[in-house]
Amino acid sequence: MTTLQHTAAELDLLQARISEVVQKLRTLEEENRSLRTRQETLVAERAGLVQRNEEARTRVEAMIERLKSLETAG
């Protein structure tokens, strides 16, 4: 193998490696986008659950107060 052939082979190998790295980068960018979207969805779901939990707690506390007032009235 001549020096020119050797250099061409090294360049081909380097080009193939760069293509692999670029493809991996694209895959990681897509995964990152997907994970960010999922995180946003989960954060929104959690906020909704926290709000529903707070509303339920408020209703339960109100019922307890009504029961206490009925108990003292009776």
C-alpha positions in Angstrom: 0.0 0.0 0.0 1.4 3.4 -1.0 1.4 6.4 1.3 -1.3 7.9 -0.8 -3.5 4.8 -0.6 -2.8 4.6 3.2 -3.8 8.3 3.6 -6.9 7.7 1.5 -7.8 4.7 3.6 -7.3 6.7 6.8 -9.5 9.5 5.5 -12.2 7.0 4.5 -12.1 5.6 8.1 -12.2 9.1 9.6 -15.2 10.0 7.4 -17.0 6.9 8.4 -16.3 7.6 12.1 -17.5 11.2 11.7 -20.7 9.9 10.1 -21.3 7.6 13.0 -20.7 10.5 15.5 -23.1 12.7 13.5 -25.8 10.0 13.5 -25.3 9.4 17.2 -25.6 13.1 17.8 -28.9 13.2 15.9 -30.2 10.3 17.8 -29.3 11.9 21.1 -30.9 15.2 20.1 -34.1 13.4 19.3 -34.1 11.5 22.5 -33.4 14.7 24.4 -36.4 16.4 22.7 -38.6 13.4 23.5 -37.4 13.4 27.2 -38.0 17.2 27.5 -41.5 16.8 26.1 -42.2 13.9 28.5 -40.9 15.9 31.4 -43.1 18.8 30.6 -46.1 16.5 30.4 -45.2 14.9 33.8 -44.8 18.3 35.4 -48.2 19.4 34.1 -49.8 16.2 35.3 -48.1 16.6 38.7 -49.4 20.1 39.0 -52.9 18.9 38.3 -52.6 16.1 40.9 -51.3 18.5 43.5 -54.3 20.9 42.8 -56.8 18.0 43.0 -55.2 16.8 46.2 -55.4 20.2 47.7 -59.1 20.5 46.7 -59.9 17.1 48.2 -58.1 18.1 51.4 -60.1 21.3 51.6 -63.3 19.4 51.1 -62.4 16.8 53.8 -61.5 19.5 56.3 -64.8 21.3 55.6 -66.7 18.0 56.2 -64.8 17.4 59.4 -65.7 21.0 60.6 -69.4 20.4 59.7 -69.3 17.1 61.6 -67.8 18.8 64.6 -70.4 21.5 64.5 -73.2 18.9 64.3 -71.6 17.1 67.2 -71.5 20.2 69.4 -75.0 21.2 68.4 -76.5 17.9 69.2 
